[in-house]
Amino acid sequence: MSNEIEIGRGKRGRRAYSFDDVAVVPSRRTRDPEDVSVGWQIDAYHFDLPIVAAPMDSVMSPETAVALGRAGGLGVLDLEGLWTRYEDPRPLLEEIATLPLEQATSRMQEIYAAPILPDLVTQRLKEIRAAGVTVAGALSPQRTQELSQTVVDAGVDLFVIRGTTVSAEHVSSNAEPLNLKRFIYELDVPVIVGGASTYTAALHLMRTGAAGVLVGFGGGAAHTTRVSLGIHAPMATAVADVAAARRDYLDESGGRYVHVIADGGVGRSGDLVKAVACGADAVMIGAALARAEEAPGAGWHWGSEAHHAQLPRGERVRVGTAGTLEEILFGPGRQADGTLNLVGALRRAMATTGYSDLKEFQRVEVVVSPYQPR
């Protein structure tokens, strides 16, 4: 049965769903939440929590990356952010948090115009490694060839190539594009790459040898991609499509499993639950962690799109402070809005539906159930 809708006589479109449009259905079995495992493993690295912090200056500093790593998650540092442009970016982070709305974008463009310093890239990654947690850093595709050797030499464990959208077939008449397949083959560390939001795009990224694929386009709290470019991928459909690519690539490759990481639209605990239910192995979250007392953004949240020099496709948004990082991850919750105890909510959802681990929970029944969240 076709899922397409006629938009007009000359155009048809496929119906797609966001996390708000779907709901998880209980089954015949329930479990004790303490008997549920929420751990996952990518390459040689095991994590107790399926939570990857988005590489955003409002979310991750070297200190918060270490704190999340010790809690069982994975912190990813933005290697094109303030921590690799300034020896001490704290005064600038404080300034960004106090900027008037009408000045925020232009002033952030000025602040981020400072050059990236390779020595600071090395220093920041070594700070994280010294704490004994898994080290992960992110670059955009445009900066990957320039800085990748510096990153690898600094001792990164997981290399993240993250952009608004990343394809395995970038075409340019101005410069030699990054050859992802050759780059990943020659690199000595596993690579997570994205975003991708369709079956075909994800399948091509998997064929490059990536260990994980980030799923999402324009769906985060600080993105304005839909209004500025007219492009958006509802996350429930995007994750399910990429999970299908993972299944088919597993057969095509003779058993190579590529991890699917939902990146965008996961602002509260229910979104995390539904991301895994749609097929994600883990989630990359920004706004949810930006609400932590320890977050560098001091209750504000922004991504790299917010300070693009020519075409900003994001903005600085107020997310507030909900609690400590410990409370956001493990509770206790003090309000019923899904901002605290993300891991506890995932455990309870899995227990309520009778599933014991994440891969089992990916098979849970879901229904289309649109509603307007409060």
Contacts in CASP RR format, 6 or more apart in sequence:
PFRMAT RR
TARGET T0000
AUTHOR 0000-0000-0000
METHOD contacts of the structure
MODEL  1
MSNEIEIGRGKRGRRAYSFDDVAVVPSRRTRDPEDVSVGWQIDAYHFDLP
IVAAPMDSVMSPETAVALGRAGGLGVLDLEGLWTRYEDPRPLLEEIATLP
LEQATSRMQEIYAAPILPDLVTQRLKEIRAAGVTVAGALSPQRTQELSQT
VVDAGVDLFVIRGTTVSAEHVSSNAEPLNLKRFIYELDVPVIVGGASTYT
AALHLMRTGAAGVLVGFGGGAAHTTRVSLGIHAPMATAVADVAAARRDYL
DESGGRYVHVIADGGVGRSGDLVKAVACGADAVMIGAALARAEEAPGAGW
HWGSEAHHAQLPRGERVRVGTAGTLEEILFGPGRQADGTLNLVGALRRAM
ATTGYSDLKEFQRVEVVVSPYQPR
3 14 0 8 1.000
3 15 0 8 1.000
4 12 0 8 1.000
4 13 0 8 1.000
4 14 0 8 1.000
4 15 0 8 1.000
5 12 0 8 1.000
5 13 0 8 1.000
5 14 0 8 1.000
5 15 0 8 1.000
6 12 0 8 1.000
6 13 0 8 1.000
7 13 0 8 1.000
16 233 0 8 1.000
16 234 0 8 1.000
16 236 0 8 1.000
16 237 0 8 1.000
16 238 0 8 1.000
17 234 0 8 1.000
17 236 0 8 1.000
17 237 0 8 1.000
17 368 0 8 1.000
18 234 0 8 1.000
18 235 0 8 1.000
18 236 0 8 1.000
18 237 0 8 1.000
18 265 0 8 1.000
19 235 0 8 1.000
19 236 0 8 1.000
19 265 0 8 1.000
19 266 0 8 1.000
19 270 0 8 1.000
19 271 0 8 1.000
19 274 0 8 1.000
19 275 0 8 1.000
19 278 0 8 1.000
20 370 0 8 1.000
20 371 0 8 1.000
20 372 0 8 1.000
20 373 0 8 1.000
21 234 0 8 1.000
21 236 0 8 1.000
21 368 0 8 1.000
21 369 0 8 1.000
21 370 0 8 1.000
22 236 0 8 1.000
22 274 0 8 1.000
22 277 0 8 1.000
22 278 0 8 1.000
22 366 0 8 1.000
22 367 0 8 1.000
22 368 0 8 1.000
22 369 0 8 1.000
23 274 0 8 1.000
23 366 0 8 1.000
23 367 0 8 1.000
23 369 0 8 1.000
24 273 0 8 1.000
24 274 0 8 1.000
24 277 0 8 1.000
24 349 0 8 1.000
24 353 0 8 1.000
24 364 0 8 1.000
24 365 0 8 1.000
24 366 0 8 1.000
25 353 0 8 1.000
25 364 0 8 1.000
25 365 0 8 1.000
25 366 0 8 1.000
25 367 0 8 1.000
26 352 0 8 1.000
26 353 0 8 1.000
27 353 0 8 1.000
27 354 0 8 1.000
27 364 0 8 1.000
27 365 0 8 1.000
29 353 0 8 1.000
29 354 0 8 1.000
30 351 0 8 1.000
30 352 0 8 1.000
30 353 0 8 1.000
30 354 0 8 1.000
31 350 0 8 1.000
31 351 0 8 1.000
31 354 0 8 1.000
31 355 0 8 1.000
31 356 0 8 1.000
32 351 0 8 1.000
33 344 0 8 1.000
33 347 0 8 1.000
33 348 0 8 1.000
33 350 0 8 1.000
33 351 0 8 1.000
34 347 0 8 1.000
35 351 0 8 1.000
35 356 0 8 1.000
36 347 0 8 1.000
36 350 0 8 1.000
36 351 0 8 1.000
36 355 0 8 1.000
36 356 0 8 1.000
36 357 0 8 1.000
37 356 0 8 1.000
37 357 0 8 1.000
37 358 0 8 1.000
38 48 0 8 1.000
38 49 0 8 1.000
38 50 0 8 1.000
38 343 0 8 1.000
38 346 0 8 1.000
38 347 0 8 1.000
38 350 0 8 1.000
38 357 0 8 1.000
38 358 0 8 1.000
39 46 0 8 1.000
39 47 0 8 1.000
39 48 0 8 1.000
39 49 0 8 1.000
39 50 0 8 1.000
39 357 0 8 1.000
39 358 0 8 1.000
40 46 0 8 1.000
40 47 0 8 1.000
40 50 0 8 1.000
40 259 0 8 1.000
40 281 0 8 1.000
40 282 0 8 1.000
40 358 0 8 1.000
41 47 0 8 1.000
42 158 0 8 1.000
42 190 0 8 1.000
42 192 0 8 1.000
42 211 0 8 1.000
42 212 0 8 1.000
42 259 0 8 1.000
42 281 0 8 1.000
42 282 0 8 1.000
43 158 0 8 1.000
43 190 0 8 1.000
43 211 0 8 1.000
45 74 0 8 1.000
45 134 0 8 1.000
45 157 0 8 1.000
45 158 0 8 1.000
45 190 0 8 1.000
47 72 0 8 1.000
47 73 0 8 1.000
47 74 0 8 1.000
47 134 0 8 1.000
47 282 0 8 1.000
48 71 0 8 1.000
48 72 0 8 1.000
48 73 0 8 1.000
49 71 0 8 1.000
49 72 0 8 1.000
49 73 0 8 1.000
49 329 0 8 1.000
49 343 0 8 1.000
50 272 0 8 1.000
50 276 0 8 1.000
50 280 0 8 1.000
50 281 0 8 1.000
50 282 0 8 1.000
50 283 0 8 1.000
50 346 0 8 1.000
50 358 0 8 1.000
51 68 0 8 1.000
51 72 0 8 1.000
51 73 0 8 1.000
51 74 0 8 1.000
51 272 0 8 1.000
51 282 0 8 1.000
51 283 0 8 1.000
51 285 0 8 1.000
51 329 0 8 1.000
51 342 0 8 1.000
51 343 0 8 1.000
52 73 0 8 1.000
52 74 0 8 1.000
52 75 0 8 1.000
52 76 0 8 1.000
52 136 0 8 1.000
52 261 0 8 1.000
52 282 0 8 1.000
52 283 0 8 1.000
52 284 0 8 1.000
52 285 0 8 1.000
53 59 0 8 1.000
53 60 0 8 1.000
53 64 0 8 1.000
53 65 0 8 1.000
53 68 0 8 1.000
53 73 0 8 1.000
53 74 0 8 1.000
53 75 0 8 1.000
53 76 0 8 1.000
53 284 0 8 1.000
53 285 0 8 1.000
53 286 0 8 1.000
53 289 0 8 1.000
54 60 0 8 1.000
54 76 0 8 1.000
54 263 0 8 1.000
54 264 0 8 1.000
54 284 0 8 1.000
54 285 0 8 1.000
54 286 0 8 1.000
54 289 0 8 1.000
55 76 0 8 1.000
55 77 0 8 1.000
55 78 0 8 1.000
55 79 0 8 1.000
55 137 0 8 1.000
55 138 0 8 1.000
55 160 0 8 1.000
55 162 0 8 1.000
56 78 0 8 1.000
56 222 0 8 1.000
56 286 0 8 1.000
56 290 0 8 1.000
56 301 0 8 1.000
56 302 0 8 1.000
56 303 0 8 1.000
56 304 0 8 1.000
57 78 0 8 1.000
57 81 0 8 1.000
57 82 0 8 1.000
57 83 0 8 1.000
57 89 0 8 1.000
57 93 0 8 1.000
57 296 0 8 1.000
57 297 0 8 1.000
57 302 0 8 1.000
57 303 0 8 1.000
58 222 0 8 1.000
58 286 0 8 1.000
58 290 0 8 1.000
58 295 0 8 1.000
58 296 0 8 1.000
58 297 0 8 1.000
58 299 0 8 1.000
58 300 0 8 1.000
58 301 0 8 1.000
58 302 0 8 1.000
58 303 0 8 1.000
59 286 0 8 1.000
59 289 0 8 1.000
59 290 0 8 1.000
59 295 0 8 1.000
59 296 0 8 1.000
59 297 0 8 1.000
59 301 0 8 1.000
60 68 0 8 1.000
60 75 0 8 1.000
60 76 0 8 1.000
60 77 0 8 1.000
60 78 0 8 1.000
60 289 0 8 1.000
60 296 0 8 1.000
61 77 0 8 1.000
61 83 0 8 1.000
61 296 0 8 1.000
62 77 0 8 1.000
62 83 0 8 1.000
62 124 0 8 1.000
62 127 0 8 1.000
62 128 0 8 1.000
63 294 0 8 1.000
64 75 0 8 1.000
64 289 0 8 1.000
64 292 0 8 1.000
64 294 0 8 1.000
64 295 0 8 1.000
64 296 0 8 1.000
64 325 0 8 1.000
65 75 0 8 1.000
65 76 0 8 1.000
65 77 0 8 1.000
65 128 0 8 1.000
65 133 0 8 1.000
65 136 0 8 1.000
66 127 0 8 1.000
66 128 0 8 1.000
66 131 0 8 1.000
66 133 0 8 1.000
67 294 0 8 1.000
67 325 0 8 1.000
68 74 0 8 1.000
68 75 0 8 1.000
68 289 0 8 1.000
68 325 0 8 1.000
69 75 0 8 1.000
69 133 0 8 1.000
69 134 0 8 1.000
70 131 0 8 1.000
70 133 0 8 1.000
71 325 0 8 1.000
71 326 0 8 1.000
71 329 0 8 1.000
71 330 0 8 1.000
74 134 0 8 1.000
74 136 0 8 1.000
74 158 0 8 1.000
75 134 0 8 1.000
75 136 0 8 1.000
76 136 0 8 1.000
76 137 0 8 1.000
76 138 0 8 1.000
76 158 0 8 1.000
76 160 0 8 1.000
76 284 0 8 1.000
77 83 0 8 1.000
77 124 0 8 1.000
77 125 0 8 1.000
77 128 0 8 1.000
77 136 0 8 1.000
77 137 0 8 1.000
77 138 0 8 1.000
78 84 0 8 1.000
78 137 0 8 1.000
78 138 0 8 1.000
78 304 0 8 1.000
79 116 0 8 1.000
79 121 0 8 1.000
79 124 0 8 1.000
79 125 0 8 1.000
79 137 0 8 1.000
79 138 0 8 1.000
79 139 0 8 1.000
79 143 0 8 1.000
79 147 0 8 1.000
79 151 0 8 1.000
80 116 0 8 1.000
80 138 0 8 1.000
80 139 0 8 1.000
80 140 0 8 1.000
80 143 0 8 1.000
80 304 0 8 1.000
81 112 0 8 1.000
81 116 0 8 1.000
81 304 0 8 1.000
82 89 0 8 1.000
82 92 0 8 1.000
82 93 0 8 1.000
82 111 0 8 1.000
82 112 0 8 1.000
83 89 0 8 1.000
83 120 0 8 1.000
83 124 0 8 1.000
84 116 0 8 1.000
84 117 0 8 1.000
84 120 0 8 1.000
84 121 0 8 1.000
84 124 0 8 1.000
85 112 0 8 1.000
85 114 0 8 1.000
85 115 0 8 1.000
85 116 0 8 1.000
85 117 0 8 1.000
85 120 0 8 1.000
86 92 0 8 1.000
86 114 0 8 1.000
86 120 0 8 1.000
87 120 0 8 1.000
90 296 0 8 1.000
92 111 0 8 1.000
93 296 0 8 1.000
93 297 0 8 1.000
93 298 0 8 1.000
94 298 0 8 1.000
95 107 0 8 1.000
95 111 0 8 1.000
96 104 0 8 1.000
96 107 0 8 1.000
96 108 0 8 1.000
96 111 0 8 1.000
96 297 0 8 1.000
96 300 0 8 1.000
96 302 0 8 1.000
96 316 0 8 1.000
97 297 0 8 1.000
97 298 0 8 1.000
97 299 0 8 1.000
97 300 0 8 1.000
99 107 0 8 1.000
99 108 0 8 1.000
99 316 0 8 1.000
104 315 0 8 1.000
104 316 0 8 1.000
105 306 0 8 1.000
105 307 0 8 1.000
105 312 0 8 1.000
105 315 0 8 1.000
105 316 0 8 1.000
108 302 0 8 1.000
108 306 0 8 1.000
108 307 0 8 1.000
108 316 0 8 1.000
109 307 0 8 1.000
109 308 0 8 1.000
109 309 0 8 1.000
109 312 0 8 1.000
111 307 0 8 1.000
112 307 0 8 1.000
113 309 0 8 1.000
116 143 0 8 1.000
116 147 0 8 1.000
118 147 0 8 1.000
118 150 0 8 1.000
121 147 0 8 1.000
121 150 0 8 1.000
121 151 0 8 1.000
121 154 0 8 1.000
122 150 0 8 1.000
122 153 0 8 1.000
122 154 0 8 1.000
125 135 0 8 1.000
125 137 0 8 1.000
125 151 0 8 1.000
125 154 0 8 1.000
125 155 0 8 1.000
125 156 0 8 1.000
126 154 0 8 1.000
126 155 0 8 1.000
128 135 0 8 1.000
129 135 0 8 1.000
129 154 0 8 1.000
129 155 0 8 1.000
134 157 0 8 1.000
134 158 0 8 1.000
135 155 0 8 1.000
135 156 0 8 1.000
135 157 0 8 1.000
135 158 0 8 1.000
136 156 0 8 1.000
136 157 0 8 1.000
136 158 0 8 1.000
136 159 0 8 1.000
136 160 0 8 1.000
136 192 0 8 1.000
137 151 0 8 1.000
137 156 0 8 1.000
137 158 0 8 1.000
137 159 0 8 1.000
137 160 0 8 1.000
138 160 0 8 1.000
138 161 0 8 1.000
138 162 0 8 1.000
139 147 0 8 1.000
139 148 0 8 1.000
139 151 0 8 1.000
139 159 0 8 1.000
139 160 0 8 1.000
139 161 0 8 1.000
139 162 0 8 1.000
140 161 0 8 1.000
140 162 0 8 1.000
140 163 0 8 1.000
140 304 0 8 1.000
141 161 0 8 1.000
141 163 0 8 1.000
141 166 0 8 1.000
141 170 0 8 1.000
141 178 0 8 1.000
144 161 0 8 1.000
144 178 0 8 1.000
144 183 0 8 1.000
145 178 0 8 1.000
145 183 0 8 1.000
148 159 0 8 1.000
148 183 0 8 1.000
148 187 0 8 1.000
151 159 0 8 1.000
152 159 0 8 1.000
152 187 0 8 1.000
152 188 0 8 1.000
152 189 0 8 1.000
156 189 0 8 1.000
157 189 0 8 1.000
158 189 0 8 1.000
158 190 0 8 1.000
158 191 0 8 1.000
158 192 0 8 1.000
158 211 0 8 1.000
159 187 0 8 1.000
159 189 0 8 1.000
159 190 0 8 1.000
159 191 0 8 1.000
159 192 0 8 1.000
160 191 0 8 1.000
160 192 0 8 1.000
160 193 0 8 1.000
160 214 0 8 1.000
161 180 0 8 1.000
161 191 0 8 1.000
161 192 0 8 1.000
161 193 0 8 1.000
161 194 0 8 1.000
162 192 0 8 1.000
162 193 0 8 1.000
162 194 0 8 1.000
162 195 0 8 1.000
162 214 0 8 1.000
162 263 0 8 1.000
163 194 0 8 1.000
163 195 0 8 1.000
164 195 0 8 1.000
164 217 0 8 1.000
164 218 0 8 1.000
164 225 0 8 1.000
164 305 0 8 1.000
164 313 0 8 1.000
165 194 0 8 1.000
165 195 0 8 1.000
165 196 0 8 1.000
165 197 0 8 1.000
165 201 0 8 1.000
165 217 0 8 1.000
166 180 0 8 1.000
166 193 0 8 1.000
166 194 0 8 1.000
166 195 0 8 1.000
166 196 0 8 1.000
166 205 0 8 1.000
166 214 0 8 1.000
167 196 0 8 1.000
167 201 0 8 1.000
167 204 0 8 1.000
167 205 0 8 1.000
168 180 0 8 1.000
168 181 0 8 1.000
168 201 0 8 1.000
168 204 0 8 1.000
168 205 0 8 1.000
168 207 0 8 1.000
168 208 0 8 1.000
169 204 0 8 1.000
170 177 0 8 1.000
170 178 0 8 1.000
171 177 0 8 1.000
180 193 0 8 1.000
180 205 0 8 1.000
180 208 0 8 1.000
180 210 0 8 1.000
181 207 0 8 1.000
181 208 0 8 1.000
181 209 0 8 1.000
183 191 0 8 1.000
184 191 0 8 1.000
184 193 0 8 1.000
184 208 0 8 1.000
184 209 0 8 1.000
184 210 0 8 1.000
185 209 0 8 1.000
190 211 0 8 1.000
190 212 0 8 1.000
191 209 0 8 1.000
191 210 0 8 1.000
191 211 0 8 1.000
191 212 0 8 1.000
192 210 0 8 1.000
192 211 0 8 1.000
192 212 0 8 1.000
192 213 0 8 1.000
192 214 0 8 1.000
192 259 0 8 1.000
192 261 0 8 1.000
193 205 0 8 1.000
193 208 0 8 1.000
193 210 0 8 1.000
193 212 0 8 1.000
193 213 0 8 1.000
193 214 0 8 1.000
194 205 0 8 1.000
194 213 0 8 1.000
194 214 0 8 1.000
194 215 0 8 1.000
194 216 0 8 1.000
194 263 0 8 1.000
195 213 0 8 1.000
195 214 0 8 1.000
195 215 0 8 1.000
195 216 0 8 1.000
195 217 0 8 1.000
195 263 0 8 1.000
196 202 0 8 1.000
196 205 0 8 1.000
196 213 0 8 1.000
196 214 0 8 1.000
196 215 0 8 1.000
196 216 0 8 1.000
196 217 0 8 1.000
196 242 0 8 1.000
197 215 0 8 1.000
197 216 0 8 1.000
197 217 0 8 1.000
197 233 0 8 1.000
197 238 0 8 1.000
197 241 0 8 1.000
197 242 0 8 1.000
198 233 0 8 1.000
198 238 0 8 1.000
198 241 0 8 1.000
198 242 0 8 1.000
199 241 0 8 1.000
199 242 0 8 1.000
199 244 0 8 1.000
199 245 0 8 1.000
200 245 0 8 1.000
202 213 0 8 1.000
202 215 0 8 1.000
202 241 0 8 1.000
202 242 0 8 1.000
202 245 0 8 1.000
202 246 0 8 1.000
202 260 0 8 1.000
203 245 0 8 1.000
203 248 0 8 1.000
203 249 0 8 1.000
205 213 0 8 1.000
206 212 0 8 1.000
206 213 0 8 1.000
206 245 0 8 1.000
206 246 0 8 1.000
206 249 0 8 1.000
206 253 0 8 1.000
206 258 0 8 1.000
207 249 0 8 1.000
209 258 0 8 1.000
210 258 0 8 1.000
211 258 0 8 1.000
211 259 0 8 1.000
212 258 0 8 1.000
212 259 0 8 1.000
212 260 0 8 1.000
212 261 0 8 1.000
213 242 0 8 1.000
213 245 0 8 1.000
213 246 0 8 1.000
213 258 0 8 1.000
213 259 0 8 1.000
213 260 0 8 1.000
213 261 0 8 1.000
214 261 0 8 1.000
214 263 0 8 1.000
214 284 0 8 1.000
215 235 0 8 1.000
215 238 0 8 1.000
215 239 0 8 1.000
215 242 0 8 1.000
215 260 0 8 1.000
215 261 0 8 1.000
215 262 0 8 1.000
215 263 0 8 1.000
215 280 0 8 1.000
216 233 0 8 1.000
216 235 0 8 1.000
216 238 0 8 1.000
216 262 0 8 1.000
216 263 0 8 1.000
216 264 0 8 1.000
217 225 0 8 1.000
217 231 0 8 1.000
217 232 0 8 1.000
217 233 0 8 1.000
217 238 0 8 1.000
218 225 0 8 1.000
218 226 0 8 1.000
218 231 0 8 1.000
218 232 0 8 1.000
218 233 0 8 1.000
218 264 0 8 1.000
218 313 0 8 1.000
219 225 0 8 1.000
219 226 0 8 1.000
219 232 0 8 1.000
219 233 0 8 1.000
219 235 0 8 1.000
219 264 0 8 1.000
219 265 0 8 1.000
220 264 0 8 1.000
220 265 0 8 1.000
220 286 0 8 1.000
220 287 0 8 1.000
221 265 0 8 1.000
221 267 0 8 1.000
221 286 0 8 1.000
221 287 0 8 1.000
221 301 0 8 1.000
221 317 0 8 1.000
221 319 0 8 1.000
222 287 0 8 1.000
222 301 0 8 1.000
222 302 0 8 1.000
222 303 0 8 1.000
222 305 0 8 1.000
222 306 0 8 1.000
222 314 0 8 1.000
222 315 0 8 1.000
222 316 0 8 1.000
222 317 0 8 1.000
223 305 0 8 1.000
223 313 0 8 1.000
223 314 0 8 1.000
224 305 0 8 1.000
224 312 0 8 1.000
224 313 0 8 1.000
224 314 0 8 1.000
224 315 0 8 1.000
225 231 0 8 1.000
225 232 0 8 1.000
225 305 0 8 1.000
225 313 0 8 1.000
225 314 0 8 1.000
226 232 0 8 1.000
228 311 0 8 1.000
228 312 0 8 1.000
228 313 0 8 1.000
228 314 0 8 1.000
229 313 0 8 1.000
235 262 0 8 1.000
235 264 0 8 1.000
235 265 0 8 1.000
235 266 0 8 1.000
235 271 0 8 1.000
235 275 0 8 1.000
235 278 0 8 1.000
236 274 0 8 1.000
236 278 0 8 1.000
239 260 0 8 1.000
239 262 0 8 1.000
239 275 0 8 1.000
239 278 0 8 1.000
239 279 0 8 1.000
239 280 0 8 1.000
240 278 0 8 1.000
240 279 0 8 1.000
242 260 0 8 1.000
243 260 0 8 1.000
243 278 0 8 1.000
243 279 0 8 1.000
243 280 0 8 1.000
243 362 0 8 1.000
246 257 0 8 1.000
246 258 0 8 1.000
246 259 0 8 1.000
246 260 0 8 1.000
249 256 0 8 1.000
249 258 0 8 1.000
250 256 0 8 1.000
250 257 0 8 1.000
250 258 0 8 1.000
259 281 0 8 1.000
259 282 0 8 1.000
260 279 0 8 1.000
260 280 0 8 1.000
260 281 0 8 1.000
261 280 0 8 1.000
261 281 0 8 1.000
261 282 0 8 1.000
261 283 0 8 1.000
261 284 0 8 1.000
262 275 0 8 1.000
262 278 0 8 1.000
262 280 0 8 1.000
262 282 0 8 1.000
262 283 0 8 1.000
262 284 0 8 1.000
263 283 0 8 1.000
263 284 0 8 1.000
264 284 0 8 1.000
264 285 0 8 1.000
264 286 0 8 1.000
265 271 0 8 1.000
266 272 0 8 1.000
266 275 0 8 1.000
266 283 0 8 1.000
266 284 0 8 1.000
266 285 0 8 1.000
266 286 0 8 1.000
266 288 0 8 1.000
267 285 0 8 1.000
267 286 0 8 1.000
267 287 0 8 1.000
267 288 0 8 1.000
268 288 0 8 1.000
268 337 0 8 1.000
268 338 0 8 1.000
268 339 0 8 1.000
269 338 0 8 1.000
269 339 0 8 1.000
269 341 0 8 1.000
269 342 0 8 1.000
269 344 0 8 1.000
269 345 0 8 1.000
269 346 0 8 1.000
270 338 0 8 1.000
270 345 0 8 1.000
270 349 0 8 1.000
271 283 0 8 1.000
272 283 0 8 1.000
272 285 0 8 1.000
272 288 0 8 1.000
272 342 0 8 1.000
272 345 0 8 1.000
272 346 0 8 1.000
273 345 0 8 1.000
273 346 0 8 1.000
273 349 0 8 1.000
274 366 0 8 1.000
275 283 0 8 1.000
276 283 0 8 1.000
276 346 0 8 1.000
276 358 0 8 1.000
276 361 0 8 1.000
276 362 0 8 1.000
277 361 0 8 1.000
277 362 0 8 1.000
277 364 0 8 1.000
277 366 0 8 1.000
278 362 0 8 1.000
278 366 0 8 1.000
279 362 0 8 1.000
280 362 0 8 1.000
281 358 0 8 1.000
281 359 0 8 1.000
286 301 0 8 1.000
287 301 0 8 1.000
287 317 0 8 1.000
287 319 0 8 1.000
288 328 0 8 1.000
288 339 0 8 1.000
288 342 0 8 1.000
289 295 0 8 1.000
289 325 0 8 1.000
289 328 0 8 1.000
290 297 0 8 1.000
290 299 0 8 1.000
290 300 0 8 1.000
290 301 0 8 1.000
290 319 0 8 1.000
291 299 0 8 1.000
291 319 0 8 1.000
291 320 0 8 1.000
291 321 0 8 1.000
291 322 0 8 1.000
291 323 0 8 1.000
291 328 0 8 1.000
291 339 0 8 1.000
292 321 0 8 1.000
292 322 0 8 1.000
292 323 0 8 1.000
292 324 0 8 1.000
292 325 0 8 1.000
292 328 0 8 1.000
293 321 0 8 1.000
293 323 0 8 1.000
293 324 0 8 1.000
293 325 0 8 1.000
294 324 0 8 1.000
294 325 0 8 1.000
295 321 0 8 1.000
295 325 0 8 1.000
298 321 0 8 1.000
299 318 0 8 1.000
299 319 0 8 1.000
299 320 0 8 1.000
299 321 0 8 1.000
300 316 0 8 1.000
300 317 0 8 1.000
300 318 0 8 1.000
300 319 0 8 1.000
300 320 0 8 1.000
301 316 0 8 1.000
301 317 0 8 1.000
301 318 0 8 1.000
301 319 0 8 1.000
302 314 0 8 1.000
302 315 0 8 1.000
302 316 0 8 1.000
302 317 0 8 1.000
303 314 0 8 1.000
305 312 0 8 1.000
305 313 0 8 1.000
305 314 0 8 1.000
306 312 0 8 1.000
306 313 0 8 1.000
306 314 0 8 1.000
306 315 0 8 1.000
306 316 0 8 1.000
322 328 0 8 1.000
322 339 0 8 1.000
322 340 0 8 1.000
323 340 0 8 1.000
327 333 0 8 1.000
327 334 0 8 1.000
327 340 0 8 1.000
327 341 0 8 1.000
328 339 0 8 1.000
328 340 0 8 1.000
328 341 0 8 1.000
328 342 0 8 1.000
329 341 0 8 1.000
329 342 0 8 1.000
329 343 0 8 1.000
330 341 0 8 1.000
330 343 0 8 1.000
330 344 0 8 1.000
331 340 0 8 1.000
331 341 0 8 1.000
331 344 0 8 1.000
332 340 0 8 1.000
332 341 0 8 1.000
333 340 0 8 1.000
333 341 0 8 1.000
334 340 0 8 1.000
337 374 0 8 1.000
338 345 0 8 1.000
350 356 0 8 1.000
350 357 0 8 1.000
350 358 0 8 1.000
350 361 0 8 1.000
353 361 0 8 1.000
353 364 0 8 1.000
355 361 0 8 1.000
355 363 0 8 1.000
355 364 0 8 1.000
END
